[in-house]
Amino acid sequence: FGIFLWLLMSVSFLWFGAFASAGGTAMAELTHWPAGWSQRGQSLFWGYASIAVFVSAILASGVVYTLIERFMKLVALVTVIGLLSACMQAEVVASLPGFMRGLLGPTEASPRPWEAADASKLLTAITFAGLGGFWILFYSYWLRDKGAGMAGLVGRITGLGGAEEAVLSDGYLPSDDRPSAENWSLWRRFLSADIMVGILGNLFTTLMTCLLAYALLFPKGLLPQEYELAVVQSQFFAVSWGEIGRLLFLVIAAAFLTDTWLATADAVSRIQTDIVMTLFPASRRLPARRWYYIFLALLTAITSLTMQLDAPGPLILTSALIGFIGTIIFPPALYRLNHKLLPPHLPEWARPRGRPWLLGLSFLVYVTLAVLYLKSSLGY
């Protein structure tokens, strides 16, 4: 079962080079360079250039996670400021009542009939809105390389600019004593707060981008697609900051999307390293950092090839749809892991409390969405 999930995860991440080419669409619109190239050619050029820059940054960094975290925080800060400024413009504020009514359900006739292809787009939106699919696995590795809790006692993946640290696949169990119980309680509070920041921040920015799309793009019939995936949204910043805002949005969009490639390449390389060193003990003859760079090189090569297969949008859809299968499998897998396999090895105070009804509810929701998706796609 675990090997099946591993293979499914590996297949789902063959296509994430689309994030680099999506960022390339913004840079192509910003520079219109190389001159004389098609929009597709310019987008791919900037996508490859971004990958080269980020891989070089990983190699030169001290601790890889620190590089990614700092860059993501900077991009996120500028993005939130820009979105807030745009949402406060009169044109956007005027559309807020209609937008709020729309959150509760359709308020008017659809501008066009529902098409089977819309189901994939909707399911992708649901998957990414909650960082679903196999992306949810990244969080544990981010906490580990951040040094949160007991992770502060283990090594981290470092760039060639940092000293190699011993990275083990083995974990630790809490001892059954009072200090450990107090630390466990503190850890749970930290984890709840950290997760809540991510959930609320993601919800806030998602609602802002939806509001701006409803107010600025929908009335004009503008739709992000093909090699303009990150171009038409530049109206978000232009409404408050004019041409400078439009250009700034293109820069931020390029950074945000290509940074998604960076974060994904790093996390998937880290996960693959952990899995290989766990399933195949003989692989431990090589240090974790070497395996990490082997997988990073493979992912860079593979995603550079898959970028050529289609426009960014369809490739992102492909990755999300495969990942959604993992989303359906996770609830029962997590139930077995956390409520059956781990409890016998944990002190009483560290075992899961209450009934895992949330896992059951999420499983039913995801299965229902999968059934509705199949019905719509097959024309039933």
Secondary structure, DSSP 8 states (H G I E B T S, - for coil): -HHHHHHHHHHHTTSTHHHHHHHHHHHHHHH--STT--HHHHHHHHHHHHHHHHHHHHHH-SBHHHHHHHHHHHHHHHHHHHHHHHHTSHHHHHTHHHHHHHHTS--S--SS---HHHHHHHHHHHHHHTT-GGGGGHHHHHHHHHT-GGGGGS---B-TTS------S------SSHHHHHHHHHHHHHHHHHHHHHHHHHHHHHHHHHHHIIIIIGGGT----GGGTTTGGGHHHHHHHHHHHHHHHHHHHHHHHHHHHHHHHHHHHHHHHHHHHHH-GGGGGS-HHHHHHHHHHHHHHHHHHHTTTS-HHHHHHHHHHHHHHHHHHHHHHHHHIIIIISGGGS-GGGS--S--HHHHHHHHHHHHHHHHHHHHHTT-
